[in-house]
Amino acid sequence: MYSGNTCLDGLNLLVSNLHNGVNKYALPTMHCAQSFHHTILKNVPLQITVAREAGWMVVGGDNGFARIFNYQMGAFLGQLGHSTGMHGTVLA
């Protein structure tokens, strides 16, 4: 059994790297298996949550947007703004 929004399937862990996005680490070796890049203007901790059934990872932003990635394919899907809703294209 596994718990937490960023522990994928008990085998991977998603971590905001405070530099250029999110890294996916393989457990228990902590090998960086994949990176999801996005621009970080202010170096602050960013929250991450996962929609497992959709295969999506949602990462908070430092500029009013949350980014959505497909964590299985590594693809950027789009971003959500606080006041305007969805920006960009989101694929199901």
N, C-alpha and C positions, 0 to 999 in steps of 0.2 A: 504494500500500500504506500502511496505517496500523498503528499499534501502541499499546499501552497500554489499560488497562481503561476509561478515561474518554474516549477519543477515539472517538466514534460515527461510523462510516461515513466517516471522514476529513473530514467536513463540520461536525461539532459537537464541543464539548468540555464535559464536566461538571466543575464546580468547586464545592466546599463554600465558601460565602460567609462562614462564621464568624459569621453574624448571625441568619438565620432559615431556613436550608435550603441548597438546591443550585440553582445557576444553570446553564442550558444556553446556551453561547455558539456562535454561528455563526462558522465559520472561512472566510476569513481576516479578516473584518471585526471579529470579537470583539463583535458586537452580541448583547445578551442576548435570546435568542429565547424563553426559557421559564424559569419558576422553579418549584421543588418545595419547598413550605414545610413545615417542622416545627419544633417548639420546641427551642431550644438553651439549656440552663441554664448550662453551663460553656463558655466560649469556648476550645475546643481544636480542632485540625485533625481532621476526620472522614474516614475512608476511604470510598471509593466504588468499587464494582465493578459490572459490567454482565453480565447474562445475555442476550446479543444475540438468541438464537433465541426466547426468551420475551418479549423487549421489556421486561425488568425492569431496574431500577437498585436496588441495595442500598446503603444509606447507614448507616455506623456511627453510633452514638449516644453521648451523654455520660452516659446514665442506665441502661446495661445492655441497651438494646434496639437492634436494627437495623431500619430502616424500609425497606419495599419499595414502589417506585413503578413504574407503567407509564410509561416515558419517552417513548413515542409519544403517548399520550393525556393524560399529565400527572396521572393518577389515583393516589391513595394506595391501595395494595392491602392493607396490613397491616404487622405488625411481629413480629420474632422476639425472644424473651427468651433470655438466656444459659442459664438453668436450666430453663425451663418449656416451651420450644418455641414454636410459633406462637400468636400472639394476634390476634384480629380475623379478618376474612374476606379470603382471598386468592383472586382470580379467575384462572383460567388463560387 
